[in-house]
Amino acid sequence: MQLTQALHRAVAIQPDALATVCGGRRHTFAQFRDRVARLAAGLRAGGVGHEDRVGILAHNSDRYVEAYMAIPWAGAVFNPVNTRWSAAEIAYSLDDSDTRVLLVDDPFVAMVPDLQARSRSLSTLIHVGDQPTPAGMVSYEALIAGHYPVPDAGRMGRDLAGVMYTGGTTGFPKGVMQSHEAYVFNAIVLAGEFQVRSDERMLHAAPMFHVADFCGSNAVWNMGGTHITLPSFTPLGVLQALERERITFAAMVPTMVQMMVDHPDAAGFDLSALRTLAYGGSPISEAVLERAQRLLPQVRFVQVYGMTELAPTITVLPAQLHSPEGLARGKLRSGGLPVAGVQVRIVGTDGQELPRGEVGEIIVKGPGVMLGYWGKPQETAQAIARAPNVGWMHTGDGGCMDHEGFVYVVDRVKDMIISGGENVYSTEVEQVVAQHPAVAACAVIGVPDEQWGERVHAVVVLKAGQQATAHEIREHCKPLIGGYKCPRSVEFVAALPTTGAGKVLKRVLREPHWKGRERQVA
């Protein structure tokens, strides 16, 4: 159970096969390993030691793939940064985990002065872009060229591999600590579920900082496949890459699938090489699936339900149920069955397992359960050390299980919103909206959105005599939180509905938006 073992295996059996493609750059597995071992040497020479955290603030590239291998090769721990976060959020995550070294590519160089002003821990910046290296930063390519390869540090098993930050119910992101064992377990399981082959050609169009792309990437690594990267997702860019690079495997969120299949020129591309399209983050609508299957009749669609704290897989809805049979049996509305090695229960507020069909909280046990939240023992204990289910991860998702073991997600215990595959915690947004000088009170909910699945919707009570517009509320939020977290719509009301104890009744706020919809989670 060692992340870098997949690279050792690939070099041993196919050193001249293609490992990565990024624009005009192409590296074989032998070349890739040499670059990884040299980058690891450069990191060590720069002071990166045992279990030190190394951050990555970059769009997708072959260098991102290299960093995911070189950081553990050096004996360190990666911290992939959400590129959609504000400087304040990024600086918080760097300081929270004491991340002192940060890899930065061209689009984020302009953010560096702000990060340096806000962060106490940040000390070394490595430029991974193609433009000239800015003053005060270390060149990524010079770092590789200037060092001899070093042996793999050999970290494995329960050793810490990564700290991936996810939204926090308290308003601050939480660093999810995951082991080599958790990531490799997920890779092995999904290699089977996705039927990954040694000739696989994976497209990285979804953001590589996200655990979903990382997990699919590891499944392909395990089988010795090739990684093709696009800086970011655009429908046309993906269609062009699918045709040009003869992509066989891709992982996306449903919003991306919809934008790709609805592109006016989609039918004009040769997409025949694509074999598997994995999706997650939110279920796919039947209408979008129908259009996607019409465009891609040869493709196996596979849904994955998971979370960062589980590295991430909980259940999989297999390809054979993305069909009229699956629709007729009602399985297309489910998240699928627990994967091998993973146990799932539905429990009530007392922690006791509920009968099949009853709605409760989804809890999970298996090798993917996180080591804990970085520096947050109390929140860790609340999540995975809660009696009577010690060792079970409490997902915060409400759901039920049918008599065949299929899991259905029906609501979110923690008021989390999933918009375009990104997790947004309502508490975090509420705290930012409340800072607007005209706002007396607010509640943030997820409401249905045809493009994003859910959108962030703020219900606002203004102070007496004060005025504000939806545009002003959104502009107020932009410097403080990532753009995807900012309310896409704002509703002004005289008062928020509350319980006798003063707790906001979000159920009442949601009801008119979700009325008549079978699924409470889009």
C-alpha positions in Angstrom: 0.0 0.0 0.0 2.4 2.7 -1.3 1.4 5.4 -3.7 4.7 5.4 -5.6 4.6 1.6 -6.1 2.5 2.1 -9.2 5.3 4.1 -10.8 7.9 1.5 -9.8 5.8 -1.2 -11.4 5.2 0.8 -14.6 8.9 1.4 -15.1 9.7 -2.3 -14.4 7.3 -3.6 -17.0 7.0 -0.8 -19.6 9.7 1.8 -19.3 9.2 3.2 -22.8 5.4 3.4 -22.7 3.8 6.9 -22.5 3.2 8.2 -19.0 2.0 11.8 -19.5 0.9 14.1 -22.2 0.5 17.9 -21.7 0.3 19.9 -24.9 3.5 19.2 -26.7 5.3 17.6 -23.8 5.3 13.8 -23.6 7.3 11.7 -21.2 7.7 7.9 -21.0 7.6 6.1 -17.6 11.4 6.0 -17.4 11.6 9.7 -18.1 8.8 10.4 -15.7 10.5 8.5 -12.9 13.7 10.3 -13.5 12.0 13.7 -13.2 10.1 12.6 -10.1 13.3 11.4 -8.3 15.1 14.6 -9.3 12.2 16.8 -8.1 12.2 14.9 -4.8 15.9 15.6 -4.5 15.3 19.3 -5.1 12.6 19.4 -2.5 14.8 17.7 0.1 17.7 20.0 -0.7 15.3 23.0 -0.2 14.6 21.8 3.4 11.5 19.6 2.9 11.8 16.9 5.5 9.9 13.9 6.9 6.1 14.5 6.7 6.5 18.2 5.8 3.6 19.6 3.8 4.1 20.8 0.3 1.2 22.7 -1.3 0.2 22.8 -5.0 -1.6 25.8 -6.3 -1.9 25.1 -10.0 -4.2 24.2 -12.9 -3.9 20.7 -14.4 -0.6 19.7 -16.1 1.9 16.9 -16.3 3.9 18.7 -13.6 0.9 18.3 -11.3 1.0 14.6 -11.9 4.7 14.6 -11.2 4.3 16.5 -8.0 1.7 13.9 -6.7 4.5 11.3 -7.0 7.6 13.4 -6.1 6.2 14.7 -2.8 5.7 11.3 -1.2 8.9 10.1 -3.0 10.7 12.8 -0.9 9.0 11.6 2.3 6.7 14.5 2.4 2.9 15.1 2.4 1.0 16.9 -0.4 -1.6 19.6 0.1 -3.4 20.3 -3.2 -5.0 23.7 -3.0 -8.5 24.5 -4.2 -7.8 26.9 -7.1 -11.2 28.4 -6.7 -10.6 29.7 -3.2 -9.8 33.3 -2.3 -6.4 34.3 -1.0 -7.8 34.4 2.5 -9.0 30.8 2.4 -5.8 29.6 0.8 -3.6 31.3 3.4 -5.7 29.8 6.2 -5.2 26.3 4.8 -1.5 26.9 4.5 -1.1 28.2 8.0 -3.4 25.6 9.5 -1.2 22.7 8.2 2.0 24.6 8.4 2.6 24.3 4.7 5.9 26.2 4.0 6.5 25.2 0.4 4.1 26.0 -2.4 4.2 25.1 -6.1 2.5 27.9 -8.1 1.8 28.1 -11.8 1.3 31.1 -14.1 -2.4 31.9 -13.5 -1.8 32.3 -9.7 1.5 34.2 -9.7 -0.4 37.5 -9.3 -1.9 36.1 -6.0 1.5 35.4 -4.5 2.0 38.9 -2.8 -1.4 38.6 -1.2 -0.7 35.1 0.0 2.7 36.2 1.4 1.1 39.0 3.3 -1.6 36.8 4.8 0.3 33.6 5.5 2.7 33.1 8.4 4.0 29.8 7.3 4.7 30.2 3.6 8.5 30.6 2.9 9.4 28.9 -0.4 7.7 29.3 -3.7 8.4 27.0 -6.7 7.2 28.2 -10.1 5.7 25.4 -12.2 4.5 27.5 -15.1 5.8 28.0 -18.6 6.5 31.7 -18.4 9.8 33.1 -17.0 10.2 32.4 -13.3 9.3 35.5 -11.3 11.8 37.0 -8.9 11.8 35.4 -5.5 10.6 32.1 -6.8 12.5 28.8 -7.6 12.2 27.4 -11.1 10.6 23.9 -11.2 12.5 22.8 -14.2 15.8 24.2 -12.8 15.1 22.3 -9.6 14.8 19.0 -11.6 17.8 19.7 -13.8 20.0 20.7 -10.9 19.7 17.6 -8.8 20.6 13.9 -9.1 17.8 11.4 -8.5 17.3 10.2 -5.0 15.8 6.9 -3.8 12.1 6.7 -2.9 11.6 7.4 0.8 9.4 4.3 0.8 6.4 5.7 2.8 3.4 3.4 2.8 0.6 1.9 4.8 -0.8 4.1 7.5 1.8 6.8 6.8 0.3 10.2 6.1 0.2 10.8 2.4 -2.0 13.9 1.9 -3.9 16.7 3.6 -6.9 17.7 1.4 -8.9 20.6 2.6 -12.7 20.5 2.5 -15.3 23.0 3.5 -16.0 23.3 7.3 -19.3 23.4 9.1 -17.7 25.9 11.5 -16.9 28.3 8.7 -13.3 27.2 8.3 -11.9 24.6 5.9 -10.8 21.3 7.5 -7.7 19.4 6.5 -8.5 15.8 5.8 -5.5 13.6 6.6 -5.3 10.5 4.4 -2.9 7.6 4.4 -1.1 5.8 1.6 -3.3 2.7 2.4 -6.5 4.7 2.0 -5.6 6.1 -1.4 -4.2 2.8 -2.8 -7.2 0.8 -1.5 -9.5 3.2 -3.4 -7.3 2.9 -6.5 -7.5 -0.9 -6.5 -11.2 -1.0 -5.9 -12.0 1.6 -8.7 -9.6 -0.1 -11.1 -12.0 -3.0 -10.9 -15.2 -1.0 -10.9 -14.1 1.1 -13.9 -12.5 -2.0 -15.7 -9.3 -0.1 -16.2 -6.9 -1.6 -18.7 -3.2 -1.2 -19.2 -3.8 0.7 -22.4 -6.0 3.3 -20.7 -5.6 6.9 -21.7 -7.1 9.1 -19.0 -8.2 12.7 -19.5 -7.7 15.1 -16.6 -10.2 17.9 -17.3 -11.8 18.0 -13.8 -9.6 19.9 -11.3 -6.6 17.8 -10.1 -6.8 19.3 -6.6 -10.0 17.4 -6.1 -10.0 13.9 -4.5 -12.3 12.6 -7.3 -9.7 13.2 -10.1 -6.9 12.0 -7.8 -8.7 8.8 -7.1 -9.4 8.0 -10.7 -5.8 8.9 -11.5 -4.5 6.4 -9.0 -6.7 3.7 -10.5 -5.2 4.4 -13.9 -1.7 4.5 -12.4 -2.2 1.0 -10.9 -2.7 -0.4 -14.4 0.1 1.6 -16.1 -2.2 3.9 -18.2 -1.3 7.3 -19.7 -2.3 10.6 -18.2 -3.4 13.4 -20.6 -4.0 16.8 -19.0 -6.0 19.9 -19.9 -5.4 23.0 -17.8 -9.1 23.2 -17.0 -12.5 22.2 -18.3 -14.1 23.7 -21.3 -16.7 21.7 -23.4 -14.9 22.4 -26.7 -11.4 21.6 -25.2 -12.6 18.3 -23.8 -14.2 17.3 -27.1 -11.1 18.2 -29.0 -8.9 16.2 -26.6 -11.2 13.2 -26.7 -10.7 13.1 -30.5 -7.1 14.1 -30.8 -5.7 11.9 -28.0 -8.0 9.0 -28.4 -9.1 9.2 -24.8 -10.5 6.0 -23.3 -11.3 7.1 -19.7 -12.6 10.4 -18.3 -14.0 11.5 -14.9 -16.3 14.5 -14.6 -19.1 16.0 -12.6 -22.6 15.9 -14.1 -22.4 19.6 -14.9 -19.4 19.0 -17.1 -21.1 16.0 -18.9 -24.1 18.2 -19.6 -22.0 21.1 -21.0 -20.0 18.7 -23.2 -22.9 16.8 -24.7 -24.9 19.9 -25.2 -22.1 21.7 -27.1 -23.5 22.5 -30.6 -20.6 20.8 -32.4 -20.4 17.7 -30.2 -21.8 15.3 -32.8 -19.1 16.4 -35.2 -16.2 14.9 -33.2 -14.9 11.3 -33.3 -15.4 10.2 -29.7 -15.4 6.5 -30.5 -12.2 5.7 -28.4 -13.9 6.6 -25.1 -14.8 3.5 -23.2 -15.7 4.7 -19.6 -17.1 8.0 -18.2 -17.1 8.1 -14.4 -19.0 10.8 -12.7 -19.7 11.9 -9.2 -20.2 14.9 -6.9 -24.0 14.7 -7.6 -26.3 12.3 -9.4 -27.0 12.8 -13.1 -30.4 13.7 -14.4 -32.2 11.2 -16.6 -32.5 13.7 -19.4 -28.8 14.5 -19.4 -27.9 10.8 -19.2 -30.2 10.1 -22.2 -28.5 12.8 -24.3 -25.0 11.6 -23.2 -25.8 8.0 -24.1 -27.1 9.1 -27.5 -23.9 11.0 -28.2 -21.7 8.2 -26.7 -23.5 4.9 -27.3 -20.4 2.8 -26.7 -19.5 4.4 -23.3 -19.9 2.7 -19.9 -21.3 5.3 -17.5 -20.4 4.7 -13.8 -21.5 6.8 -10.8 -19.3 7.1 -7.7 -20.7 8.4 -4.4 -18.0 9.4 -1.9 -16.4 12.1 0.2 -12.9 13.4 0.8 -12.9 11.8 4.3 -13.2 8.4 2.7 -10.5 8.8 0.0 -13.3 9.0 -1.4 -15.4 5.9 -2.5 -18.5 4.7 -0.6 -20.7 3.3 -3.3 -20.7 2.7 -7.1 -23.6 2.5 -9.5 -22.3 0.3 -12.2 -22.7 0.7 -16.0 -25.3 -2.0 -16.4 -27.8 0.0 -14.3 -27.4 3.1 -16.4 -30.0 1.5 -18.6 -33.8 1.1 -19.0 -33.5 -1.8 -16.5 -31.9 0.5 -14.0 -34.5 3.1 -14.5 -37.4 0.6 -14.3 -36.0 -0.8 -11.0 -35.5 2.7 -9.5 -31.8 2.1 -9.2 -30.8 5.0 -11.4 -31.9 7.3 -8.6 -29.5 5.6 -6.1 -25.8 6.0 -5.4 -25.3 2.3 -6.0 -23.9 -0.5 -3.8 -21.1 -0.3 -1.3 -17.8 -1.2 -2.9 -15.7 -4.2 -1.9 -14.1 -3.7 1.5 -16.6 -0.9 2.6 -19.5 -1.3 5.1 -22.4 1.2 5.0 -25.1 1.6 7.7 -28.1 3.9 8.0 -28.4 5.0 11.6 -30.8 7.1 13.7 -30.0 10.0 16.0 -29.2 7.4 18.7 -26.5 5.8 16.5 -28.5 2.5 16.1 -29.0 1.0 12.7 -32.4 1.6 11.1 -34.6 -0.9 9.2 -34.2 -0.9 5.4 -36.1 1.9 3.8 -36.0 4.3 6.7 -34.1 7.6 6.4 -31.2 8.3 8.7 -27.5 9.3 8.6 -25.2 7.4 6.3 -22.1 6.1 8.1 -19.2 4.2 6.6 -16.4 1.9 7.7 -13.4 0.7 5.7 -9.7 1.2 4.8 -10.6 4.6 3.2 -11.7 6.3 6.5 -9.5 9.3 7.2 -6.8 9.4 9.8 -8.5 12.6 11.1 -8.9 16.3 10.6 -5.6 18.2 10.8 -5.2 19.8 14.2 -8.9 19.2 15.1 -9.2 16.3 17.5 -12.6 17.3 18.7 -14.1 17.3 15.2 -12.3 14.1 14.4 -13.9 12.5 17.4 -17.3 13.7 16.4 -16.8 12.3 12.9 -15.2 8.9 13.5 -15.0 8.1 17.2 -18.7 8.6 18.2 -20.3 5.8 20.3 -21.8 3.4 19.5 -20.2 3.4 16.1 -16.5 4.1 17.0 -14.4 3.9 13.8 -17.3 4.6 11.5 -17.2 7.8 9.5 -20.3 9.9 10.0 -20.9 11.4 6.5 -23.5 14.0 7.5 -25.5 12.8 4.5 -29.1 11.6 5.1 -30.1 8.5 3.2 -31.7 5.1 3.2 -30.9 1.6 2.0 -33.3 -0.6 0.1 -33.7 -4.3 0.5 -31.1 -5.0 -2.1 -28.5 -2.9 -0.4 -28.6 0.1 -2.7 -27.9 3.4 -1.0 -30.1 6.5 -1.7 -28.9 10.0 -0.7 -32.0 12.1 0.1 -30.8 15.1 2.1 -27.8 16.5 3.9 -27.6 16.5 7.7 -24.9 19.2 7.7 -26.7 21.5 5.3 -24.1 21.1 2.7 -24.7 22.3 -0.9 -23.2 20.6 -3.9 -22.9 23.0 -6.8 -21.2 21.8 -10.0 -19.6 19.0 -8.0 -18.1 21.4 -5.4 -19.0 21.1 -1.7 -20.3 24.4 -0.1 -21.1 24.6 3.6 -24.0 26.9 4.3 -22.5 28.1 7.6 -19.4 29.3 5.9 -21.3 31.4 3.4 -23.7 32.7 6.0 -20.8 34.1 8.1 -19.5 36.0 5.1 -22.9 37.4 4.0 -23.6 38.5 7.6 -20.5 40.7 7.5 -22.3 43.0 4.9 -23.2 46.2 6.8 -26.8 46.1 5.6 -27.5 42.5 6.6 -29.3 41.8 9.9 -29.6 38.0 9.4 -29.3 35.4 6.7 -29.7 31.7 5.9 -28.1 30.0 3.0 -29.7 27.0 1.3 -29.2 24.9 -1.9 -31.9 25.3 -4.5 -32.4 23.4 -7.8 -30.4 24.6 -10.8 -30.5 23.1 -14.3 -26.8 23.7 -15.0 -25.1 23.3 -11.6 -27.4 20.7 -9.9 -27.8 23.0 -7.0 -27.0 26.7 -6.6 -26.2 28.7 -3.5 -29.2 30.8 -2.5 -29.1 33.4 0.2 -32.2 34.4 2.1 -31.5 37.8 3.7 -33.1 40.0 6.3 -31.9 43.6 6.0 -31.3 46.0 9.0 -34.0 48.6 9.5 -33.5 51.5 7.1 -30.8 49.7 5.1 -30.8 48.7 1.5 -28.8 46.2 -0.6 -29.1 44.4 -3.9 -28.4 40.8 -4.8 -25.4 42.1 -6.9 -24.0 44.0 -3.9 -24.3 40.9 -1.7 -22.4 38.8 -4.2 -19.7 41.4 -4.8 -19.2 41.7 -1.0 -18.6 37.9 -0.8 -16.2 37.6 -3.7 -13.0 38.7 -2.0 -13.7 36.5 1.1 -14.7 33.1 -0.4 -14.3 31.2 -3.6 -16.6 32.4 -6.4 -18.5 29.1 -6.5 -19.5 29.6 -2.9 -20.9 33.1 -3.5 -24.7 33.2 -3.7 -26.0 32.9 -7.2 -29.4 34.2 -6.1 -30.5 36.3 -3.2 -34.0 36.6 -1.7 -34.9 39.4 0.7 -37.4 38.7 3.4 -38.8 40.5 6.5 -37.9 37.7 8.9 -36.5 34.1 8.8 -38.8 31.3 10.0 -37.5 29.9 13.3 -38.3 27.3 15.9 -39.3 28.2 19.4 -35.7 28.0 20.4 -34.7 30.5 17.7 -33.2 28.0 15.2 -33.7 28.8 11.6 -36.1 26.4 9.9 -34.2 25.8 6.6 -36.7 23.1 5.8 -39.3 25.8 5.4 -37.0 27.9 3.3 -36.2 24.9 1.0 -39.8 23.7 0.6 -41.1 26.0 -2.2 -37.9 25.5 -4.3 -37.9 21.6 -4.0 -41.7 21.1 -4.0 -42.7 18.4 -6.5 -39.2 17.0 -6.9 -38.7 13.4 -6.1 -35.0 14.0 -5.2 -34.1 16.5 -2.5 -30.5 16.4 -3.7 -30.2 17.5 -7.4 
